[in-house]
Amino acid sequence: MTVKAIGEYRFRPLDVQEHFHGNQLLYVGWDRHLMFCSPLALLVAPTLSFAELLDQVIAPAFAAHPDSAAADLRRATWYLNDEPFQPELSASLAANGLRHKDMLRLDTPGLNGIAGSCS
């Protein structure tokens, strides 16, 4: 299909961080767990520690998945914007370098979705 540009499209995005009252968006995906078909969009405070993010936000968000009870989020392999990432659990999200609209992925080796189906 041919696409024809109609000119330069300039606009100020409406989802800039200052519109979130001190919070930021963080996208979180769980590799090989496609019961969640896309990363979750989470609204979080940059002052939240990574441990608090795990316990108060991510664990409850993925709790509906049957693998969640066996998932040790503290031992997960993490990726930040597709690069390997080693979080400091006691440090804030900001201190860990997590910015507005970053993509955080977790991999839990040995857990491959419902009956190993990656779902």
N, C-alpha and C positions, 0 to 999 in steps of 0.2 A: 504494500500500500504506500503510495506516495504521500508525503507530508509537505505541506507548503507553509512556511513561516509567514506570519502576518505582521511581523515587526517585533521589536524588542519589548519584552514584558517585564516591567519594573513595578515592584510593589513592596510594601513593608509587611512581612509576615505577621499574622495575628497571634502566633503561638510563641512569641519571644518570651524569655524567662521573666521579664518584669511584669508580665500579665498574670503571673501565677502566685502573686502575693508572698514572695520569699521562697516558694517551693520550686521544684524543677521536675520535668518529665524524665523518666528513666524507662527505657524499653528493656524487658527481661525475657529471654527465651530459654527453654530447657531442651537441649539437644536430644534427639531420638524420643521425644514425648509429644507427638503431634496430635494428641487429644486436644492440645492447645495449638490451634492451627497457625498461629502467628505469635510473635512476642507480645507480652502484656505491656500495656502502657500504664506506668505507675506514677502517681504524683507523690513526691517525697521531699522532705526537707534536706538541704545539703548538710545540715548540722547533725543529722542522724548518723550514728556509728554504723559501720558495715555489719557488725553483729546484730544491732537492732534492726537493720534492713532485713537480714536473714530471718530473725525470729518473729518480727512484728508485721512484716510486709510480704516477703517472698514465700515463706513456709505457708502462711494462710492462703495466699493466692493460688498456690499449686496443690493445696490439701485435697482437692476433689480427685486427684489422680491416684490410682491404686498403688503406684510406686512411691508416693510421697512419704509413707510411713518408714520406708527403708532408706530414703535419701538422707545422707549426711551432708548437709549443705556446707559445713565447715571443711569437709574434705573433698568437695567438688573441685573439678578443674574449671577455672574461670577464664573468660575471654572478654576483653573490653574493646569494642569496635573491631572485632576479628583478630585482635592481637592477644597473645597469652597475658594473663593478668593475675598477680598475686596480691589479693587484698590484705590490708592490715585491719584485722577485726575490730580493734579498739579505736581506730581512727575514724573521723567523720568521712562522709561521702566526698566532700570537697577536698579533704586532705588526701584521700585515695585517688584524686584526679577525676572523679566522676562529674561530668558537666551536663548541662541541660540537653536533653534529647540524645544522650549517649546510649549505645546498645550494649547490654551486658548479657552474656550467654553463660550457661552452666552446663557442664557435662558430668554425669554421675556414672563412672565406669561400673559395668555389671548390671545396670538398670537400663533395659532396652524397651520400655513401654509395655503396654498390656500384652501379656503372653509373648513377649519378645517381638512384637509387631511394629515397634517404633511409633506406636500411637498411644 
